[in-house]
Amino acid sequence: MTGASGAAYGLRLLEALVKADRQIYLLLSRPAHIVIKMETDLALPVRASDIEVFFTEKYQAKAGQIRAFEKEQWLAPIASGTGVADATVVCPCTTGTLSSIAVGSSKNLLERAADVALKERKKLILVIRETPFSEIHLENMLKLSRMGAVIMPANPGFYFKPESLDEIVDFMVARVLDQLAIEHSLQASWGADALNS
């Protein structure tokens, strides 16, 4: 998670991944901590080890299911192609992080994990939260898309007539889970209601 607005997307995705019984490597930028505090009622601890405990308790995860890392913890498994995750999701993703990934700068572990996902041809999903997009943003998105990254601007649909903010968040998180091929019940697939009526 980076410092883009939309912390609810990342938090809900984390909860859904726990429920799907997936191993999670969690990275939170310092700005992400600030935005989470601004946009939610959560006061996260600073240290990665304490963040692991916090989210393990909050989402009732199994012991060791959530592993959090510091931004310069270069010995983390996801810093190397030999320990690359099956998929990497940056949610929400700032345009600054987008830019760093596009040029392969890898200034911190989050950027390095994305770089490793690209070089190892693993799924990389970037949930961009910005509007409007500049030409630089669009060029970076196109560049990364051509490299195989999935660009998913946080643009929820409204055809399902959401009645709460949670439903809007779930719409986007469901799209991410679909990209990860993880079954969920956050939202029915398109046309499912018509098939069941």
Stockholm file with secondary structure:
# STOCKHOLM 1.0

chainA/1-197         MTGASGAAYGLRLLEALVKADRQIYLLLSRPAHIVIKMETDLALPVRASDIEVFFTEKYQAKAGQIRAFEKEQWLAPIASGTGVADATVVCPCTTGTLSSIAVGSSKNLLERAADVALKERKKLILVIRETPFSEIHLENMLKLSRMGAVIMPANPGFYFKPESLDEIVDFMVARVLDQLAIEHSLQASWGADALNS
#=GR chainA/1-197 SS CCSSSCHHHHHHHHHHHHHTTCCEEEECCHHHHHHHHHHSSCCCCSSHHHHHHHHHHHTTCCTTTEEEECTTCTTSGGGSGGGCCSEEEEEEECHHHHHHHHHTCCCSHHHHHHHHHHHTTCEEEEEECCSSCCHHHHHHHHHHHHTTCEECCCCCCCTTCCCSHHHHHHHHHHHHHHHTTCCCCSSCCTTHHHHHC
#=GC SS_cons         CCSSSCHHHHHHHHHHHHHTTCCEEEECCHHHHHHHHHHSSCCCCSSHHHHHHHHHHHTTCCTTTEEEECTTCTTSGGGSGGGCCSEEEEEEECHHHHHHHHHTCCCSHHHHHHHHHHHTTCEEEEEECCSSCCHHHHHHHHHHHHTTCEECCCCCCCTTCCCSHHHHHHHHHHHHHHHTTCCCCSSCCTTHHHHHC
//
